[in-house]
Amino acid sequence: MWCEPAHTAEVPRRNRVDPWGDLHAAAGRGLFTGNRGCLVDDNRQLVRHHRGNLWIVCVTSFRGWRHELDRPRRWTPLFFLDDAVALAAGHRPCGFCRLGDHRSYRDGVTATLGRAAPIGADELNRRLASERLRRGRGLERSGDRRLWEAAIDDLPDGCVIAAADGARLVLGERTMVFSFDGWREPTLRPVGETVHVITPPTSVAALRGGFRPVLHPSAEPPTG
């Protein structure tokens, strides 16, 4: 789905997204791509953190289409370790290349909020935009993230929380710290604690309502 010029293929671009939504240069691309508008100028230089409220998560291969990684005035591909990272960063599944997942996400939010009719994409975009960031500028925006508090016992699998050692995935009885290579350092989920949640409330509602995120294989417990 993406296309990188040969002369830059060995140099990681600053297009890997962490759970806070910031962009980094890292080797691993992860399971998904996606975008939040055009982030480069006419000289193909990264100049903005996002553009607009349409923040989506896409598959990396779709109908054989190709897209340059830094084409001016077009959307700029970003890369996510997995759905948990993308949701925490403030994105949602694309309604085109991930139609089934988009509907599952939408229906999860609709059910959790007790709505009679499915929530539209425009409303989902507005809700996520209001939950992601405070007002600010610049490429680095992790300090502007809107965190919220919740009892960790009540969080569904796939949420990401802020911890002393970084962003941690909540999954079953464990939490695991984020790295661009995968989820690491599993520890037991603390019981009875109030935590700061990075994943926006709308995406937590989707998870609570039945949306099942695609997680990186490192999130699976070891076998044998």
Rosetta blueprint (number, residue, H / E / L):
1 M L
2 W L
3 C E
4 E L
5 P L
6 A H
7 H H
8 T H
9 A L
10 E L
11 V L
12 P L
13 R L
14 R E
15 N E
16 R E
17 V E
18 D L
19 P L
20 W L
21 G L
22 D L
23 L E
24 H E
25 A E
26 A L
27 A L
28 G L
29 R L
30 G L
31 L L
32 F E
33 T E
34 G E
35 N E
36 R L
37 G L
38 C L
39 L L
40 V E
41 D L
42 D L
43 N L
44 R L
45 Q L
46 L E
47 V L
48 R L
49 H L
50 H L
51 R L
52 G L
53 N L
54 L L
55 W L
56 I E
57 V E
58 C E
59 V L
60 T L
61 S L
62 F L
63 R L
64 G L
65 W L
66 R L
67 H L
68 E E
69 L L
70 D L
71 R L
72 P L
73 R L
74 R L
75 W L
76 T L
77 P L
78 L E
79 F E
80 F E
81 L L
82 D L
83 D H
84 A H
85 V H
86 A H
87 L H
88 A H
89 A H
90 G L
91 H L
92 R E
93 P E
94 C L
95 G L
96 F L
97 C L
98 R L
99 L H
100 G H
101 D H
102 H H
103 R H
104 S H
105 Y H
106 R H
107 D H
108 G H
109 V H
110 T H
111 A H
112 T H
113 L H
114 G L
115 R L
116 A L
117 A L
118 P L
119 I L
120 G L
121 A H
122 D H
123 E H
124 L H
125 N H
126 R H
127 R H
128 L H
129 A H
130 S H
131 E H
132 R H
133 L E
134 R L
135 R L
136 G L
137 R L
138 G L
139 L L
140 E L
141 R L
142 S H
143 G H
144 D H
145 R E
146 R L
147 L L
148 W E
149 E E
150 A E
151 A E
152 I H
153 D H
154 D H
155 L L
156 P L
157 D L
158 G L
159 C L
160 V E
161 I E
162 A E
163 A E
164 A L
165 D L
166 G E
167 A E
168 R E
169 L E
170 V E
171 L E
172 G L
173 E L
174 R E
175 T E
176 M E
177 V E
178 F E
179 S E
180 F L
181 D L
182 G E
183 W E
184 R E
185 E E
186 P E
187 T E
188 L E
189 R L
190 P L
191 V L
192 G L
193 E L
194 T E
195 V E
196 H E
197 V E
198 I L
199 T L
200 P L
201 P H
202 T H
203 S H
204 V H
205 A H
206 A H
207 L H
208 R H
209 G L
210 G L
211 F L
212 R L
213 P L
214 V L
215 L L
216 H L
217 P H
218 S H
219 A H
220 E L
221 P L
222 P L
223 T L
224 G L
